[in-house]
Amino acid sequence: FRTFLTLAAVAAVPRLALTVAQFGTMRGQLADAAAGRTPPSSPFAFMTGPYLLVLLLSLLIIALFEGAFISAADDGLRTGTAAAGRALSRGMARAVPVVVTFFAVTLAMVAGLALLVVPGIYLGLRLYPAVPAVVVEGVGPGEALARAWRRTGGSVGRGFVVYLILFVIAFLLSMGGSLVGGILGGLVGAAGGVAGATVGAVAVVAVVQVFVQMIIYPLLAAATTLFYYDTRVRSEGLDVELMADALGAPAAGAGYGAGHGAGAGPGYGQGY
């Protein structure tokens, strides 16, 4: 748990910097709207070029640290211990394929959500374990996506329950963070009248949400890693290999990632 907190703290630094930059792109609009100097506009009015750029960079940071969180979860599952330095180094070594896979899965989910929501949920459940495959097995994005699709065929229901629970936890944490941030922001900006209170509330809520997200993302990465191993155990009998690895003896005829279909990648520990 301490390892996850350390990684989350490191990830929070660039996220906070980007949040400040993001808020700077919309501060003037917020103040004008709160003071009644501008008429009501579209809810997408704040999505200017700089705002969208900062949003994209924020997603990139999340994707980069996804590999580190998954590495820490993998080490914890296999050895019972996880070091933040090793997890960060191992995750960053796979940064490019992790980012590509992360955005591929995200785009698939967004496209599916546009088609009446259900296809997006289904695609997410089938493809999200591809990110751990990139880190653990050292394969590329295409092979990781193919393996995830093959392994999750009979696990959609279990995955749905796991991610539904995570969604509820994330929702409650996010709502709690917004409530606390709103109260603090109102107090901070109260001296500036209605406009000051609005701007202050938005600013503090944005900062609080960064810390909330730094709790949510490690939980998501840990759950995804568990789901990834569950699909491998059920589809490939990975538990036998894990037992053999723990005893220091090779499993019959194969290491991690070997013998599980065409194009099997390098064994565990290779490729990073």
Salt bridges, closest charged atoms under 4 A:
ASP32 OD1 - ARG37 NH2 2.96
ASP74 OD2 - ARG90 NH2 2.70
ASP75 OD2 - ARG86 NE 2.88
ASP75 OD1 - ARG90 NH1 3.03
GLU137 OE1 - ARG147 NH1 2.34
GLU137 OE2 - ARG151 NH1 2.76
GLU137 OE2 - ARG232 NH1 3.76
GLU143 OE2 - ARG147 NE 2.80
ASP230 OD2 - ARG158 NE 3.57
ASP230 OD1 - ARG234 NE 2.99
GLU236 OE2 - ARG151 NE 2.77
GLU236 OE1 - ARG232 NE 3.07
GLU236 OE1 - HIS260 NE2 3.73
GLU241 OE2 - HIS260 NE2 3.05
ASP245 OD2 - ARG78 NH2 2.10
